[in-house]
Amino acid sequence: MRISSSRSAGLLAAVVLTVGLGALPGCGNPQEADHSAREADGDSAPARAQRARHVAAAWDGSAAAAKWRAGYHPLAETVRPPRGGLRGEADKRAYRTGSFVLRAELPTGGPRHGRVDWHEGKTLTRPSEGAKESYEALAEAAEPGAPHLTVTGVEPGRMRVVTSRGAATVPAWLFSLEGYEAPLVRAAAVPSAPPRSPVGPIPGVPLALKGPVRTSADGRVITVIAHHGACDGGAGVEVLETRGSVVLSAFVTGPRKPGLCTKQLASRRVTVTLRRPVFDRVLLDATTGRPLPDRPWTRY
């Protein structure tokens, strides 16, 4: 088992494996916080490992895993900013908040299905979003006076996406932006629906990992979004690798901040490195027992 730690991100879910979910770790009096920290850092480690093995055993060789491998499941964000990146904080903020202004006519019609092409000649036909659907998924109405990006043209194209089966080329929409030579690109191919998991979630745990937000081209470095309490000292992510699965187990570490604090959550990014590429294996969240991502891609 490989363990990667980050003081800036984590998830509360692992704590409930032994102590249950009452209040967020790090909230309440210092003694309760210290107790939660000890549970997260040491006492619950065997329970986390047992849960990860249980999830992997349920998935390895299952019909759900076979269905997952046969589908189109992006393992990285399917929206690519203009080549060279966005310029200035105003444009970056507009992109993050979906603040766009449309100054172009959106193409109508077009193919309802598109081809996903992998290496070695493997292909899959998937439903494709039209230009209007793609733009509406990308953009929110810009508030008057707020920073925004202006779309000056839209045309069909293709883009490269990292998926659960390796890198693929998929149908996409190219959005020309005012002030940029290269377009913003958004994949049009609709991801396959995730299969029903052969293992249930940990009861009573409302939190789960999100992502993956990014997967390296070689499939060995994965970044996910995790949560932790406002008073937590940090977090760690344990990785269980089997022949058929990669199971991520997140846990809260200490030391906790002393005194009382509010029940707030922070969302941060955690990066883990695998021994070998994830592509031929199912990436799983130990808390939910489901693949990551467990639903069609959402921009985080």
C-alpha positions in Angstrom: 0.0 0.0 0.0 1.3 3.4 -0.9 0.6 6.5 1.2 0.7 10.1 0.1 0.0 13.0 2.5 -0.9 16.6 2.1 -1.4 19.2 4.8 -3.7 21.2 2.7 -6.4 18.7 1.8 -8.3 15.7 3.0 -11.6 14.1 3.8 -13.5 13.4 6.9 -15.0 10.1 5.8 -12.3 7.8 7.1 -12.9 8.9 10.7 -16.4 7.4 10.8 -15.0 4.0 10.1 -14.3 3.9 13.9 -15.9 6.8 15.6 -19.0 7.6 13.5 -20.1 10.9 12.1 -21.3 13.2 14.8 -19.7 16.6 14.3 -16.9 17.6 11.9 -13.4 16.6 13.2 -11.6 19.6 14.5 -14.8 21.2 15.8 -15.6 21.3 19.5 -13.3 21.2 22.4 -9.6 20.4 22.1 -9.8 17.0 23.9 -12.4 15.8 21.4 -10.3 17.2 18.5 -7.2 15.4 19.8 -9.2 12.2 20.2 -10.4 12.5 16.6 -6.9 13.2 15.4 -5.6 10.0 17.1 -8.4 8.0 15.5 -7.7 9.4 12.1 -4.0 9.1 12.2 -3.5 5.7 13.8 -6.3 3.7 15.4 -8.5 3.7 12.2 -5.7 2.7 9.8 -6.5 -1.0 10.0 -10.2 -0.2 9.4 -9.3 2.0 6.3 -7.1 -0.8 5.0 -9.8 -3.4 5.5 -12.4 -1.2 3.8 -10.0 -0.6 0.8 -9.4 -4.3 0.4 -13.2 -5.0 0.6 -13.9 -2.4 -2.1 -11.1 -3.8 -4.4 -12.3 -7.4 -3.9 -15.9 -6.5 -4.8 -14.8 -4.8 -8.0 -11.9 -6.9 -9.2 -13.2 -9.3 -11.9 -16.8 -8.1 -11.6 -19.3 -7.3 -14.3 -19.3 -3.7 -13.2 -15.6 -3.5 -13.8 -15.9 -5.0 -17.3 -18.7 -2.4 -18.1 -16.5 0.4 -16.8 -13.6 -0.6 -19.0 -15.8 -0.8 -22.0 -17.1 2.8 -21.7 -15.8 6.3 -22.2 -14.9 7.8 -18.8 -12.8 11.0 -18.7 -10.1 11.1 -16.0 -9.4 14.7 -16.4 -11.3 17.9 -17.0 -12.9 18.0 -20.5 -12.6 21.7 -20.9 -9.3 23.2 -22.1 -8.6 26.9 -21.9 -6.8 28.6 -24.8 -3.3 27.3 -25.5 -0.9 29.3 -23.3 -3.5 29.8 -20.6 -5.8 32.6 -19.6 -4.3 36.1 -19.1 -4.9 38.0 -15.9 -6.9 37.4 -12.8 -10.1 38.9 -14.3 -10.1 36.3 -17.2 -9.2 33.5 -14.8 -12.1 34.4 -12.5 -14.5 34.7 -15.4 -13.6 31.2 -16.5 -13.9 29.7 -13.0 -17.3 31.3 -12.5 -18.6 30.6 -16.0 -19.0 34.3 -16.8 -19.3 34.4 -20.6 -20.9 36.7 -23.1 -22.0 35.3 -26.4 -21.3 37.5 -29.5 -21.6 34.7 -32.1 -24.2 32.5 -33.6 -24.2 29.0 -32.3 -24.2 26.3 -35.0 -27.4 24.2 -35.1 -27.8 20.6 -36.1 -24.7 18.6 -36.4 -24.2 14.9 -35.7 -25.9 13.5 -32.6 -23.2 10.9 -32.2 -19.5 11.1 -32.4 -16.5 8.7 -32.4 -14.1 8.3 -29.5 -10.8 7.1 -30.8 -8.2 5.4 -28.7 -4.8 4.1 -29.7 -4.4 0.8 -31.3 -7.6 1.4 -33.4 -10.1 1.0 -30.5 -13.3 3.2 -31.0 -16.6 3.8 -29.4 -19.6 5.8 -30.6 -21.1 8.1 -28.0 -23.9 10.7 -28.0 -22.6 14.2 -28.6 -23.7 17.6 -27.3 -24.7 20.2 -29.7 -23.1 23.7 -29.7 -26.0 25.1 -27.6 -25.8 22.4 -25.0 -22.1 22.7 -24.8 -22.1 26.4 -24.4 -24.9 26.3 -21.7 -22.9 23.7 -19.8 -19.9 26.0 -20.0 -21.3 29.4 -19.3 -23.4 31.2 -16.7 -25.0 34.6 -17.4 -22.4 37.3 -16.8 -23.4 39.8 -14.2 -23.4 43.5 -15.3 -20.0 44.9 -14.8 -18.4 41.6 -13.7 -15.3 40.2 -15.5 -16.3 38.0 -18.4 -15.0 36.2 -21.5 -16.5 37.1 -24.9 -17.2 34.2 -27.3 -16.8 35.5 -30.9 -17.1 32.2 -32.8 -18.0 28.5 -32.4 -17.0 25.6 -34.7 -16.7 21.8 -34.4 -13.4 20.1 -33.8 -11.7 17.4 -31.8 -9.6 17.3 -28.6 -7.5 14.8 -26.7 -8.8 13.6 -23.4 -7.3 11.3 -20.7 -9.8 8.5 -20.0 -10.0 5.3 -18.1 -8.8 3.5 -21.2 -5.9 5.8 -21.9 -5.7 8.9 -24.1 -8.5 9.4 -26.6 -9.5 11.8 -29.3 -13.1 12.9 -29.0 -15.5 15.3 -30.7 -15.4 18.9 -29.3 -16.6 22.4 -29.7 -14.0 25.2 -30.3 -15.0 28.5 -28.8 -13.1 31.5 -30.1 -12.5 34.2 -27.4 -12.0 37.9 -27.8 -8.3 38.7 -27.4 -7.1 35.1 -27.8 -5.6 33.5 -30.9 -6.3 29.9 -29.8 -9.8 28.7 -28.8 -11.3 27.4 -25.6 -12.1 23.7 -26.3 -14.9 21.7 -24.7 -15.4 17.9 -25.3 -18.8 17.2 -26.9 -18.8 13.4 -26.4 -21.1 12.4 -23.5 -19.4 10.2 -20.9 -20.8 6.7 -20.4 -23.0 6.2 -17.4 -21.1 4.6 -14.5 -22.1 1.0 -13.7 -23.8 0.1 -10.5 -21.3 -0.6 -7.8 -21.0 -4.1 -6.4 -20.3 -2.7 -3.0 -22.3 -0.1 -1.0 -21.0 3.1 0.6 -20.1 3.5 4.3 -23.4 4.2 6.0 -24.1 7.8 7.1 -21.1 9.4 5.4 -22.2 12.4 3.3 -18.8 13.3 2.0 -16.8 11.8 -0.8 -13.8 12.5 -2.9 -14.4 14.4 -6.1 -12.6 14.1 -9.4 -10.2 13.1 -10.6 -9.5 16.7 -11.6 -6.3 15.8 -13.4 -4.6 12.6 -14.5 -1.1 12.8 -16.0 -0.6 11.6 -19.5 1.2 8.5 -18.3 -1.7 7.6 -15.9 0.5 7.6 -12.8 -0.2 10.9 -11.1 -3.8 11.6 -10.1 -5.2 14.8 -8.5 -8.6 14.7 -6.7 -10.6 17.2 -4.6 -11.1 16.3 -0.9 -12.7 18.0 2.1 -11.6 18.7 5.6 -12.8 20.6 8.7 -11.9 24.2 9.3 -9.8 23.2 12.3 -8.0 20.2 10.9 -4.3 20.1 10.6 -4.2 18.4 7.2 -5.0 15.1 5.5 -3.5 12.0 3.9 -4.6 9.7 1.2 -3.8 6.0 1.2 -3.6 4.2 -2.1 -4.3 0.5 -2.4 -3.3 -0.9 -5.8 -4.4 -4.3 -7.1 -4.3 -5.8 -10.6 -7.8 -4.6 -11.3 -8.4 -1.5 -9.0 -6.9 1.6 -7.5 -8.7 2.5 -4.2 -8.2 5.9 -2.6 -8.8 6.2 1.1 -8.7 9.7 2.6 -8.2 10.5 6.3 -7.8 13.6 8.5 -4.5 14.2 10.3 -3.5 16.4 13.2 -2.6 18.4 15.1 -5.9 20.1 15.4 -6.2 23.8 16.0 -7.0 24.4 19.7 -10.3 25.9 20.9 -13.7 26.0 19.4 -14.4 26.4 15.7 -17.3 26.5 13.3 -18.5 23.5 11.3 -17.0 24.6 8.0 -15.6 22.6 5.2 -12.7 23.4 3.0 -12.1 21.9 -0.4 -8.6 21.3 -1.5 -6.7 19.2 -4.1 -4.7 16.2 -3.2 -2.2 14.5 -5.6 -1.2 10.8 -5.4 1.4 8.9 -7.4 0.8 5.3 -8.5 3.3 2.5 -9.0 1.9 1.9 -12.5 -0.7 3.6 -14.8 -4.3 3.5 -13.7 -5.7 3.1 -17.2 -6.4 -0.6 -17.2 -7.8 -0.5 -13.6 -10.9 1.0 -12.0 -10.2 4.1 -9.9 -12.4 3.9 -6.8 -13.3 5.9 -3.7 -13.1 3.8 -0.6 -15.9 5.8 1.1 -18.5 5.4 -1.6 -17.3 2.2 -3.2 -17.8 3.9 -6.5 -15.5 4.9 -9.4 -14.0 8.4 -9.7 -15.7 10.2 -11.3 -19.0 8.5 -10.4 -21.1 10.7 -12.7 -20.8 12.6 -16.0 -17.9 15.0 -15.8 -18.5 18.3 -13.9 -16.1 21.2 -14.0 -14.7 21.7 -10.5 
